[in-house]
Amino acid sequence: MSDDTDEPTVPIVCEACGTRSRVPLDDLRESLDTHNHHRHDGEEVAQVDPVLADELADHVAADLGLYESET
């Protein structure tokens, strides 16, 4: 069994339920799917914290050079 203190966690939010939690990265997809299936009839309501998701998307776009202007 792995040491849970070393595994990164990801913040997830569900505005419909008013809940926030952190789950291990390895369990992210399953946790979201399970919550949405049981609480929201499968509709994708719970999600990775939008602030984190936007920040990650910005970093990926910058790494890919998508923000660089063409000259």
C-alpha positions as a Markdown table, in Angstrom:
| # | Residue | x | y | z |
|---|---|---|---|---|
| 1 | Met | 0.0 | 0.0 | 0.0 |
| 2 | Ser | 1.3 | 3.5 | -0.8 |
| 3 | Asp | 1.8 | 6.3 | 1.6 |
| 4 | Asp | -1.1 | 8.6 | 1.1 |
| 5 | Thr | 0.9 | 11.6 | 2.3 |
| 6 | Asp | 3.1 | 11.5 | -0.8 |
| 7 | Glu | 0.3 | 11.2 | -3.3 |
| 8 | Pro | -0.9 | 14.6 | -4.8 |
| 9 | Thr | -4.6 | 15.5 | -4.2 |
| 10 | Val | -6.9 | 17.5 | -6.4 |
| 11 | Pro | -9.6 | 19.8 | -5.2 |
| 12 | Ile | -13.1 | 19.0 | -6.5 |
| 13 | Val | -16.3 | 21.0 | -6.1 |
| 14 | Cys | -19.9 | 20.4 | -6.6 |
| 15 | Glu | -21.8 | 23.7 | -6.6 |
| 16 | Ala | -25.2 | 21.8 | -6.7 |
| 17 | Cys | -24.4 | 20.0 | -3.5 |
| 18 | Gly | -22.4 | 22.8 | -1.9 |
| 19 | Thr | -19.5 | 20.4 | -1.3 |
| 20 | Arg | -15.7 | 20.7 | -1.7 |
| 21 | Ser | -13.2 | 18.0 | -1.1 |
| 22 | Arg | -9.7 | 16.8 | -2.1 |
| 23 | Val | -9.1 | 13.4 | -3.6 |
| 24 | Pro | -5.9 | 11.6 | -4.6 |
| 25 | Leu | -5.0 | 12.2 | -8.2 |
| 26 | Asp | -5.2 | 8.5 | -9.0 |
| 27 | Asp | -8.8 | 8.4 | -7.7 |
| 28 | Leu | -10.0 | 11.6 | -9.4 |
| 29 | Arg | -12.0 | 10.2 | -12.4 |
| 30 | Glu | -13.6 | 7.5 | -10.3 |
| 31 | Ser | -14.6 | 9.9 | -7.5 |
| 32 | Leu | -16.1 | 12.4 | -9.9 |
| 33 | Asp | -18.0 | 9.7 | -11.8 |
| 34 | Thr | -19.3 | 8.1 | -8.6 |
| 35 | His | -20.5 | 11.4 | -7.2 |
| 36 | Asn | -22.2 | 12.5 | -10.4 |
| 37 | His | -23.8 | 9.0 | -10.9 |
| 38 | His | -25.2 | 8.8 | -7.4 |
| 39 | Arg | -26.1 | 12.4 | -6.9 |
| 40 | His | -26.9 | 13.8 | -10.3 |
| 41 | Asp | -28.1 | 10.9 | -12.5 |
| 42 | Gly | -24.8 | 10.9 | -14.3 |
| 43 | Glu | -24.8 | 14.5 | -15.3 |
| 44 | Glu | -21.3 | 16.0 | -14.9 |
| 45 | Val | -21.9 | 18.5 | -12.1 |
| 46 | Ala | -19.0 | 17.8 | -9.7 |
| 47 | Gln | -15.7 | 18.8 | -11.3 |
| 48 | Val | -12.1 | 19.7 | -10.6 |
| 49 | Asp | -12.0 | 23.1 | -9.0 |
| 50 | Pro | -12.5 | 25.5 | -11.9 |
| 51 | Val | -9.7 | 27.9 | -10.6 |
| 52 | Leu | -7.2 | 25.0 | -10.7 |
| 53 | Ala | -8.5 | 23.7 | -14.1 |
| 54 | Asp | -8.1 | 27.2 | -15.6 |
| 55 | Glu | -4.6 | 27.7 | -14.2 |
| 56 | Leu | -3.5 | 24.3 | -15.5 |
| 57 | Ala | -5.0 | 25.0 | -18.9 |
| 58 | Asp | -3.0 | 28.3 | -19.0 |
| 59 | His | 0.2 | 26.6 | -18.2 |
| 60 | Val | -0.3 | 23.9 | -20.8 |
| 61 | Ala | -1.2 | 26.5 | -23.4 |
| 62 | Ala | 2.0 | 28.5 | -22.5 |
| 63 | Asp | 4.1 | 25.3 | -22.7 |
| 64 | Leu | 2.7 | 24.5 | -26.1 |
| 65 | Gly | 3.5 | 28.1 | -27.3 |
| 66 | Leu | -0.1 | 28.9 | -27.9 |
| 67 | Tyr | 0.2 | 32.4 | -26.4 |
| 68 | Glu | 3.2 | 33.3 | -28.6 |
| 69 | Ser | 2.3 | 35.7 | -31.4 |
| 70 | Glu | 3.3 | 34.8 | -35.0 |
| 71 | Thr | 5.9 | 37.1 | -36.5 |
